[in-house]
Amino acid sequence: MKYFVNDNERKNTVYHEFQKGKWDGKTNWKSDSICLSDDMLYYLGVEELFVDTIPNYNCFGESVIDRSTWNRIMNKAEKIGGQVYECISEADIWVQQTFQEYDVFTIIGI
């Protein structure tokens, strides 16, 4: 992947973890999660996208994402275009696979 890494590819803990299902409040860095570095989140403008599309988004907390919210994220990213859309499209593969098993996923901030 170009923008996201798997747990074993992380270089530190300054990542936003996309975790399947609703976060249990204690388990981080699961092997089936994908992670976006904090630097990449800000550099690409993904943080602004999340603020605009996820109710009560907090980059230091957790945000539960359902299909409706993900569709808003995808639609807004497509309108923005460029690397924001590339990044979100890369995550969409993982997201669609996750939605086959779970109703939601959680973005766990730094």
Biotite code that builds the C-alpha atoms (Angstrom):
import biotite.structure as struc

atoms = struc.array([
    struc.Atom([0.000, 0.000, 0.000], chain_id="A", res_id=1, res_name="MET", atom_name="CA", element="C"),
    struc.Atom([1.096, 3.539, -0.675], chain_id="A", res_id=2, res_name="LYS", atom_name="CA", element="C"),
    struc.Atom([-0.559, 5.411, 2.216], chain_id="A", res_id=3, res_name="TYR", atom_name="CA", element="C"),
    struc.Atom([-1.533, 2.820, 4.821], chain_id="A", res_id=4, res_name="PHE", atom_name="CA", element="C"),
    struc.Atom([0.626, 0.247, 6.589], chain_id="A", res_id=5, res_name="VAL", atom_name="CA", element="C"),
    struc.Atom([-0.132, -2.955, 8.425], chain_id="A", res_id=6, res_name="ASN", atom_name="CA", element="C"),
    struc.Atom([0.755, -3.323, 12.083], chain_id="A", res_id=7, res_name="ASP", atom_name="CA", element="C"),
    struc.Atom([4.072, -5.048, 11.392], chain_id="A", res_id=8, res_name="ASN", atom_name="CA", element="C"),
    struc.Atom([5.129, -2.145, 9.119], chain_id="A", res_id=9, res_name="GLU", atom_name="CA", element="C"),
    struc.Atom([4.618, 0.597, 11.721], chain_id="A", res_id=10, res_name="ARG", atom_name="CA", element="C"),
    struc.Atom([7.773, 2.417, 12.788], chain_id="A", res_id=11, res_name="LYS", atom_name="CA", element="C"),
    struc.Atom([6.271, 3.921, 15.988], chain_id="A", res_id=12, res_name="ASN", atom_name="CA", element="C"),
    struc.Atom([2.874, 4.536, 17.585], chain_id="A", res_id=13, res_name="THR", atom_name="CA", element="C"),
    struc.Atom([2.081, 7.873, 15.922], chain_id="A", res_id=14, res_name="VAL", atom_name="CA", element="C"),
    struc.Atom([-0.568, 6.320, 13.672], chain_id="A", res_id=15, res_name="TYR", atom_name="CA", element="C"),
    struc.Atom([-4.327, 6.349, 13.332], chain_id="A", res_id=16, res_name="HIS", atom_name="CA", element="C"),
    struc.Atom([-5.486, 2.750, 13.479], chain_id="A", res_id=17, res_name="GLU", atom_name="CA", element="C"),
    struc.Atom([-8.461, 1.561, 11.435], chain_id="A", res_id=18, res_name="PHE", atom_name="CA", element="C"),
    struc.Atom([-9.704, -1.386, 13.480], chain_id="A", res_id=19, res_name="GLN", atom_name="CA", element="C"),
    struc.Atom([-12.465, -3.823, 12.514], chain_id="A", res_id=20, res_name="LYS", atom_name="CA", element="C"),
    struc.Atom([-15.650, -3.542, 14.548], chain_id="A", res_id=21, res_name="GLY", atom_name="CA", element="C"),
    struc.Atom([-16.181, -1.346, 17.590], chain_id="A", res_id=22, res_name="LYS", atom_name="CA", element="C"),
    struc.Atom([-13.025, -0.756, 19.609], chain_id="A", res_id=23, res_name="TRP", atom_name="CA", element="C"),
    struc.Atom([-13.051, -2.526, 22.983], chain_id="A", res_id=24, res_name="ASP", atom_name="CA", element="C"),
    struc.Atom([-11.298, 0.419, 24.654], chain_id="A", res_id=25, res_name="GLY", atom_name="CA", element="C"),
    struc.Atom([-8.070, -1.411, 25.381], chain_id="A", res_id=26, res_name="LYS", atom_name="CA", element="C"),
    struc.Atom([-6.733, -3.461, 22.436], chain_id="A", res_id=27, res_name="THR", atom_name="CA", element="C"),
    struc.Atom([-4.567, -1.639, 19.896], chain_id="A", res_id=28, res_name="ASN", atom_name="CA", element="C"),
    struc.Atom([-2.437, -2.532, 16.908], chain_id="A", res_id=29, res_name="TRP", atom_name="CA", element="C"),
    struc.Atom([-4.326, -5.602, 15.758], chain_id="A", res_id=30, res_name="LYS", atom_name="CA", element="C"),
    struc.Atom([-2.774, -7.629, 12.954], chain_id="A", res_id=31, res_name="SER", atom_name="CA", element="C"),
    struc.Atom([-5.825, -7.129, 10.710], chain_id="A", res_id=32, res_name="ASP", atom_name="CA", element="C"),
    struc.Atom([-5.905, -3.337, 11.182], chain_id="A", res_id=33, res_name="SER", atom_name="CA", element="C"),
    struc.Atom([-4.540, -0.772, 8.752], chain_id="A", res_id=34, res_name="ILE", atom_name="CA", element="C"),
    struc.Atom([-2.760, 2.364, 9.966], chain_id="A", res_id=35, res_name="CYS", atom_name="CA", element="C"),
    struc.Atom([-2.250, 5.851, 8.567], chain_id="A", res_id=36, res_name="LEU", atom_name="CA", element="C"),
    struc.Atom([0.606, 7.910, 9.984], chain_id="A", res_id=37, res_name="SER", atom_name="CA", element="C"),
    struc.Atom([-0.255, 11.141, 11.729], chain_id="A", res_id=38, res_name="ASP", atom_name="CA", element="C"),
    struc.Atom([2.063, 13.012, 9.357], chain_id="A", res_id=39, res_name="ASP", atom_name="CA", element="C"),
    struc.Atom([0.250, 11.587, 6.333], chain_id="A", res_id=40, res_name="MET", atom_name="CA", element="C"),
    struc.Atom([-3.163, 12.364, 7.839], chain_id="A", res_id=41, res_name="LEU", atom_name="CA", element="C"),
    struc.Atom([-2.265, 16.054, 8.058], chain_id="A", res_id=42, res_name="TYR", atom_name="CA", element="C"),
    struc.Atom([-0.048, 16.344, 4.983], chain_id="A", res_id=43, res_name="TYR", atom_name="CA", element="C"),
    struc.Atom([-2.732, 14.968, 2.672], chain_id="A", res_id=44, res_name="LEU", atom_name="CA", element="C"),
    struc.Atom([-5.622, 16.840, 4.288], chain_id="A", res_id=45, res_name="GLY", atom_name="CA", element="C"),
    struc.Atom([-7.381, 13.668, 5.434], chain_id="A", res_id=46, res_name="VAL", atom_name="CA", element="C"),
    struc.Atom([-7.839, 15.175, 8.897], chain_id="A", res_id=47, res_name="GLU", atom_name="CA", element="C"),
    struc.Atom([-9.909, 18.007, 7.377], chain_id="A", res_id=48, res_name="GLU", atom_name="CA", element="C"),
    struc.Atom([-11.938, 15.455, 5.444], chain_id="A", res_id=49, res_name="LEU", atom_name="CA", element="C"),
    struc.Atom([-12.671, 13.531, 8.642], chain_id="A", res_id=50, res_name="PHE", atom_name="CA", element="C"),
    struc.Atom([-13.611, 16.711, 10.535], chain_id="A", res_id=51, res_name="VAL", atom_name="CA", element="C"),
    struc.Atom([-16.059, 17.580, 7.736], chain_id="A", res_id=52, res_name="ASP", atom_name="CA", element="C"),
    struc.Atom([-17.654, 14.135, 7.462], chain_id="A", res_id=53, res_name="THR", atom_name="CA", element="C"),
    struc.Atom([-17.427, 12.331, 10.828], chain_id="A", res_id=54, res_name="ILE", atom_name="CA", element="C"),
    struc.Atom([-19.668, 13.690, 13.599], chain_id="A", res_id=55, res_name="PRO", atom_name="CA", element="C"),
    struc.Atom([-17.598, 14.657, 16.668], chain_id="A", res_id=56, res_name="ASN", atom_name="CA", element="C"),
    struc.Atom([-14.337, 13.517, 15.050], chain_id="A", res_id=57, res_name="TYR", atom_name="CA", element="C"),
    struc.Atom([-11.430, 13.680, 17.476], chain_id="A", res_id=58, res_name="ASN", atom_name="CA", element="C"),
    struc.Atom([-7.944, 12.794, 16.206], chain_id="A", res_id=59, res_name="CYS", atom_name="CA", element="C"),
    struc.Atom([-6.968, 11.833, 19.779], chain_id="A", res_id=60, res_name="PHE", atom_name="CA", element="C"),
    struc.Atom([-9.984, 9.597, 20.454], chain_id="A", res_id=61, res_name="GLY", atom_name="CA", element="C"),
    struc.Atom([-11.975, 6.956, 18.689], chain_id="A", res_id=62, res_name="GLU", atom_name="CA", element="C"),
    struc.Atom([-14.545, 7.391, 15.930], chain_id="A", res_id=63, res_name="SER", atom_name="CA", element="C"),
    struc.Atom([-16.966, 4.617, 14.996], chain_id="A", res_id=64, res_name="VAL", atom_name="CA", element="C"),
    struc.Atom([-17.636, 4.555, 11.259], chain_id="A", res_id=65, res_name="ILE", atom_name="CA", element="C"),
    struc.Atom([-20.724, 2.942, 9.758], chain_id="A", res_id=66, res_name="ASP", atom_name="CA", element="C"),
    struc.Atom([-21.558, 2.515, 6.050], chain_id="A", res_id=67, res_name="ARG", atom_name="CA", element="C"),
    struc.Atom([-23.414, 5.807, 5.829], chain_id="A", res_id=68, res_name="SER", atom_name="CA", element="C"),
    struc.Atom([-20.497, 7.753, 7.298], chain_id="A", res_id=69, res_name="THR", atom_name="CA", element="C"),
    struc.Atom([-18.024, 5.930, 5.072], chain_id="A", res_id=70, res_name="TRP", atom_name="CA", element="C"),
    struc.Atom([-20.099, 6.800, 2.009], chain_id="A", res_id=71, res_name="ASN", atom_name="CA", element="C"),
    struc.Atom([-19.968, 10.482, 3.026], chain_id="A", res_id=72, res_name="ARG", atom_name="CA", element="C"),
    struc.Atom([-16.199, 10.219, 3.414], chain_id="A", res_id=73, res_name="ILE", atom_name="CA", element="C"),
    struc.Atom([-15.824, 8.575, -0.005], chain_id="A", res_id=74, res_name="MET", atom_name="CA", element="C"),
    struc.Atom([-18.101, 11.104, -1.737], chain_id="A", res_id=75, res_name="ASN", atom_name="CA", element="C"),
    struc.Atom([-16.314, 14.099, -0.238], chain_id="A", res_id=76, res_name="LYS", atom_name="CA", element="C"),
    struc.Atom([-12.886, 12.583, -1.009], chain_id="A", res_id=77, res_name="ALA", atom_name="CA", element="C"),
    struc.Atom([-13.910, 12.068, -4.622], chain_id="A", res_id=78, res_name="GLU", atom_name="CA", element="C"),
    struc.Atom([-14.945, 15.732, -4.870], chain_id="A", res_id=79, res_name="LYS", atom_name="CA", element="C"),
    struc.Atom([-11.609, 16.816, -3.373], chain_id="A", res_id=80, res_name="ILE", atom_name="CA", element="C"),
    struc.Atom([-9.680, 14.467, -5.652], chain_id="A", res_id=81, res_name="GLY", atom_name="CA", element="C"),
    struc.Atom([-5.906, 14.105, -5.777], chain_id="A", res_id=82, res_name="GLY", atom_name="CA", element="C"),
    struc.Atom([-4.018, 12.347, -3.026], chain_id="A", res_id=83, res_name="GLN", atom_name="CA", element="C"),
    struc.Atom([-6.905, 12.603, -0.575], chain_id="A", res_id=84, res_name="VAL", atom_name="CA", element="C"),
    struc.Atom([-9.039, 10.511, -2.912], chain_id="A", res_id=85, res_name="TYR", atom_name="CA", element="C"),
    struc.Atom([-6.149, 8.110, -3.610], chain_id="A", res_id=86, res_name="GLU", atom_name="CA", element="C"),
    struc.Atom([-5.626, 7.594, 0.119], chain_id="A", res_id=87, res_name="CYS", atom_name="CA", element="C"),
    struc.Atom([-9.292, 7.046, 0.925], chain_id="A", res_id=88, res_name="ILE", atom_name="CA", element="C"),
    struc.Atom([-9.711, 4.761, -2.093], chain_id="A", res_id=89, res_name="SER", atom_name="CA", element="C"),
    struc.Atom([-6.810, 2.678, -0.850], chain_id="A", res_id=90, res_name="GLU", atom_name="CA", element="C"),
    struc.Atom([-8.582, 2.274, 2.507], chain_id="A", res_id=91, res_name="ALA", atom_name="CA", element="C"),
    struc.Atom([-11.872, 1.469, 0.765], chain_id="A", res_id=92, res_name="ASP", atom_name="CA", element="C"),
    struc.Atom([-10.659, -2.014, -0.177], chain_id="A", res_id=93, res_name="ILE", atom_name="CA", element="C"),
    struc.Atom([-10.085, -2.841, 3.501], chain_id="A", res_id=94, res_name="TRP", atom_name="CA", element="C"),
    struc.Atom([-13.312, -1.060, 4.527], chain_id="A", res_id=95, res_name="VAL", atom_name="CA", element="C"),
    struc.Atom([-15.497, -3.019, 2.101], chain_id="A", res_id=96, res_name="GLN", atom_name="CA", element="C"),
    struc.Atom([-13.993, -6.302, 3.301], chain_id="A", res_id=97, res_name="GLN", atom_name="CA", element="C"),
    struc.Atom([-14.592, -5.205, 6.908], chain_id="A", res_id=98, res_name="THR", atom_name="CA", element="C"),
    struc.Atom([-18.245, -4.370, 6.193], chain_id="A", res_id=99, res_name="PHE", atom_name="CA", element="C"),
    struc.Atom([-18.757, -7.961, 5.031], chain_id="A", res_id=100, res_name="GLN", atom_name="CA", element="C"),
    struc.Atom([-18.119, -9.076, 8.633], chain_id="A", res_id=101, res_name="GLU", atom_name="CA", element="C"),
    struc.Atom([-18.950, -6.023, 10.775], chain_id="A", res_id=102, res_name="TYR", atom_name="CA", element="C"),
    struc.Atom([-21.461, -3.173, 10.720], chain_id="A", res_id=103, res_name="ASP", atom_name="CA", element="C"),
    struc.Atom([-18.765, -0.667, 11.719], chain_id="A", res_id=104, res_name="VAL", atom_name="CA", element="C"),
    struc.Atom([-15.065, -0.056, 12.067], chain_id="A", res_id=105, res_name="PHE", atom_name="CA", element="C"),
    struc.Atom([-13.258, 2.282, 14.442], chain_id="A", res_id=106, res_name="THR", atom_name="CA", element="C"),
    struc.Atom([-10.629, 4.898, 13.697], chain_id="A", res_id=107, res_name="ILE", atom_name="CA", element="C"),
    struc.Atom([-8.467, 5.096, 16.809], chain_id="A", res_id=108, res_name="ILE", atom_name="CA", element="C"),
    struc.Atom([-6.526, 8.349, 16.990], chain_id="A", res_id=109, res_name="GLY", atom_name="CA", element="C"),
    struc.Atom([-3.071, 8.901, 18.396], chain_id="A", res_id=110, res_name="ILE", atom_name="CA", element="C"),
])
